[in-house]
């Protein structure tokens, strides 16, 4: 007889079942997939917040914004997922598919990468 991976109760039903119920399956997967530390959770929250801000400011796929506008919404310039250096020497900072690059006079070019 097989037992549930979460609560160790006996499993009734199909031979390949691993959990006795949906709630046990969800609890087990939530434990495995949760961010293991507060540091990771905080970094992921900042990345999500930055992504939401860029998505909100860049609805057309290419636009401009000011540094003060981005900061007022809570954007943190220290958190991004990758950097892209173009052949022309421009540096773009990306949060997944949303990116930005510094222009003159505290303006930023916002772009969305086509996937």
N, C-alpha and C positions, 0 to 999 in steps of 0.2 A: 504494500500500500504506500502511495506517495504522500508526502506532506507538503503543505503550503510553505513557500520560501519566506513568507512574511510572518505568519503566526504559528506555523508548525501544526496546524489542524490537518486532519485527513482530507484528501481531495477526492471528491466524487465526480465522475463524469469521464470525459475523454482521457485517453491514455497519455497524451502529450501536455495536459494542463499543468501549470506550475503554481497556480494560486487558487485558493478556495473561493475567492470573490473578486469583483472589480475593485472594491475598496482596498483589499490587500494588495492587489496588483498596483494600484495607484500609489499607495503608501510606500511600497517597496521601490518603485521607480522614482518617486519624489526624493527618497533618501539617497539613492545612487546619483541622481542628476543635480542635486542642490549644490550651490557654490560652497566649497569646503571651508572657506574662511571669510571673515568680514572684509578683508582686503580685496579679495576677488569680487565679492558682491558689490563693494563700493566702486571699484573700477568699472565693472559691467554696468552699473547704474549711471555712471558719468558718461560712458560711451553711448548708452541708450538716450540719455538726455541730449547730448551733443547731436546725435543723429536726428532726433525729433526736431531740434531747433533748425538744423540745416534743411530738413525736409519742409518745414513750415516756411522758411525764408526763400526757398528755391523751388517753387511750384512749377516753373516752366522748363526746368532742366538746365538753365543757364541764366544767372542773374548777378546783381551786385548788392552788397550790403556794407554797412559801416561796422567798424570794430565796436563802437559804443552800442549799437543796436544789438549785436550778437552778445556782448557782455551783459546788457540789461536783461536779456532773456535767460541768462545763466550759463552761457557757453564757456567751456573751459578749454583753452587752447593747448593745454598740456596733454589732452587725451584724444588720440586718433588711432586708427587701425593700421594704416600704412602710408608710405610716402611715394610719390611718383615724380621722377625727374624727367622732363621732356627733352627732346633733342635740342630745343631752342634755349635750354637752361632754366626754364621755369620749374618751380617746385610746388607741387600740389600735395596737400595733406587730406587724406581720405578717412571717412568713417563708413566702411563698407562701400556702398556705391555713391555716396554723397561726398563731394570734395570741395576744397576751397584753396585759394592762393592769394597771397598778399599783393595788393596793388599800391599805388601812391596815395598819400594823404589819408591813411587809415581806412581805405576801402579794401574790400575783398571780393574776388570773383568766386561765385558759387557755381559748381557744375555737378551734373549727375552723370556717372559713367554708365554707358549702355552695356548691359550684360548679355 
